Amino acid sequence: MRTRIEELEIENEEAESCITVSLGVASIVPDNEMEPYELIDAADRELYKAKEDGRNKVMVYRV
């Protein structure tokens, strides 16, 4: 998804660059006892890591 959005080359009116996307993803194995809110929190932390690491990235949290 990230690369497809980058390939669209959508111009950003407020900057001299094209629009890109950063994603934070969390995945768990079915028998994990992680609560849904913990999974969402993990994905959110990964999103911020992607942004801090230069944007236009996918960061994955795996349990």
C-alpha positions in Angstrom: 0.0 0.0 0.0 2.8 2.4 0.9 4.6 1.9 -2.4 1.4 2.1 -4.4 0.6 5.5 -2.9 4.2 6.7 -3.5 3.9 5.6 -7.2 0.8 7.7 -7.7 3.0 10.8 -7.4 0.2 12.9 -5.9 1.5 16.5 -5.6 1.4 18.2 -2.2 0.3 21.8 -2.6 2.0 22.8 0.6 5.4 21.4 -0.1 7.7 20.6 -3.1 7.2 16.9 -2.7 4.7 14.2 -3.4 2.4 12.7 -0.9 3.6 9.5 0.9 2.3 7.5 3.8 3.8 6.0 7.0 2.1 3.0 8.5 2.3 1.3 11.9 1.2 -2.3 11.9 0.8 -4.8 14.8 0.3 -8.5 14.4 -0.1 -11.3 16.9 -0.5 -15.0 16.8 -4.0 -16.3 17.5 -3.2 -17.8 20.9 -1.7 -14.5 22.3 -3.6 -13.0 25.2 -2.9 -9.4 24.2 -5.9 -7.1 24.7 -7.3 -5.3 21.6 -6.3 -1.9 23.1 -2.7 -3.2 23.5 -2.6 -4.2 19.9 -3.8 -0.8 18.8 -1.3 0.9 21.1 1.5 -1.2 19.6 0.5 -0.2 16.1 0.3 3.4 17.1 3.9 3.3 18.6 5.1 1.8 15.4 3.5 4.6 13.4 5.4 7.2 15.4 8.6 5.2 14.9 8.0 5.3 11.2 7.5 9.1 11.3 10.6 9.7 13.5 12.7 7.5 11.2 12.1 9.7 8.2 8.5 8.9 7.1 7.3 7.0 4.1 7.9 3.7 6.0 6.1 0.7 7.4 7.0 -0.4 10.9 5.7 -3.7 12.2 5.3 -4.9 15.8 5.1 -8.7 16.0 4.3 -10.7 19.1 
